[in-house]
Amino acid sequence: MSGVAWLALVPAVAQAQTRAETLRQITGNNIPTLDPTTPGATREAFGVSTSIYDRLVAFDRKKEDGVWVFDRTKLRGELAESYEISPDGLKITFKLRDAKWHDGTPVTAEDIKWSLDRAVTAKSIAAGQLGTGSLTKAEQFTVIDDKTITVTLPKADRLALANLATPLAPMFNSKLAKSHATAEDPWAQEWLKTNTAGSGAYTVEMFKPGEQLILRRNENWKGGRNGQLAFFKRVIEQTIADPATRANLIEKGDADIAIDLQASDVPTLQARGKVKVESTPQSNGFTMIAFNTQMAPFDNVKVRKAIAAALPYDDMFKAAIFKRGLPLYGAVWTTPPNAGFPQPMPVKTDIAAAKALLSEAGFPNGLKTSFSINVGSAAVTEPMAVLLKESLARIGIEVDIQKLPDAQMSTQITDKKLPFFTEGSTAWLPTTDYFFRNFFTGNQRWNYSSWNDELVMTLANQARFEQDQAKYDDMGKAMIAQYVKEIPMVLLWQANQDAVMVPQLEGYTYWFHRQVDFRDLSRK
């Protein structure tokens, strides 16, 4: 697509802005809704919502290896001017700043109460997320006066405040939203899919679901760091399916930033020197190989360990993502060195050990199984699967690679029907107990391995309420040690998020939702 064709898709009112004042992001995905709590909302919808809606609080950021990344240990006020946690951790009191909704009316504690009630009551994806921080009932939210609201917890939960900084805790202009509610839709969910009732850094100028979004700067916004306005007066986000076209637009300077180019294209773009690339491992996520621990033969821990010893880790890392990321294998410890998760695990390629383990498991002549990959990520998963098949053949395991459409694979993962597969995932709130609760307990979709170890379930559910950091770390190390003992899945790597941008762009930040926050960016 040429620059002329690109501009032809943009309304004249947006073109009138100078190039310096307009940010253009291109993505291979789409924004189906403006309400991030809508079931089916994409990561792109989550990202955009951070610029349209404020939350009570927001994570701060820090620099690591020259790139800005989110700092999960520090929270600042957004709509809240300040917050205070009671000594027993059971009550959080928020004092609101003097802020206005996009329509000019003042933000009140009643609006915040309605928004929080909606988050935990409406049929949306917000309730499940906020529940991970013990935010589950409308009765927990109390208006004290126009500028003060309290949140009461049944137990002091380490993740209560952090949950209020996620895209699934947006604050709505309740009067505007309620004016579009109905008896069948008391939370105005239908209207808010394509309309907004926010106070954030940007208002929506044009929205074509699945195609394009144009945002205009809110000149009255006070929720930024030190009260600063966003740099760009307009933001254009457009869906362009072909990654080569996206790369070409960035290189020509017709677009400013893309974060979902092919890993194989990024080194070439860097070498030509016309773009800037800021890369960081997705520190709150992992790519892994999962075993269904409730399904033979993967209910046998020695089979799992045999496969873990037979995997060609370095070859897969190179073939799948060109070593653009952080390996989560190859560690040499016997006791977890720290309580962080994910971290590199003590697994490595050892074919002799793999053969011995498989024989001990009762399969001296090998076995047959299927290995499932997602068609949508085949550029990464297919070369990995081919190498896995070849390596497992060396210990007598015959693998049939199944390529499944995205929706079918998602359904089969949810229904626990896949015996052996690869997937990637992230946790918005990357604490060890959060990872283990979400990925290793219960009959939930994200428990890929259907692993329900009694010790891990007990520790994960206790740790979320443990306020003593030393005791919390001991629980984390115990969970990691049990994971290594049982190997319910094999961690492979944390792939880089590569932000490819024009050289003049500054301020890009890697966020836990893996999307661009337009408020961070400026042009030099």
PyMOL commands that set and color helices and strands:
alter all, ss='L'
color gray80, all
select helices_A, chain A and resi 3-8+12-15+19-21+43-52+109-121+126-131+138-140+160-163+174-178+189-194+225-227+243-252+266-272+301-310+313-321+351-360+375-393+406-414+432-439+454-463+469-486+518-520
alter helices_A, ss='H'
color red, helices_A
select strands_A, chain A and resi 22-27+57-64+67-77+80-85+91-96+141-145+148-152+202-208+212-217+234-239+257-258+276-281+285-291+325-327+367-374+397-404+420-426+489-501+505-506+509-510+522-523
alter strands_A, ss='S'
color yellow, strands_A
deselect
rebuild
show_as cartoon
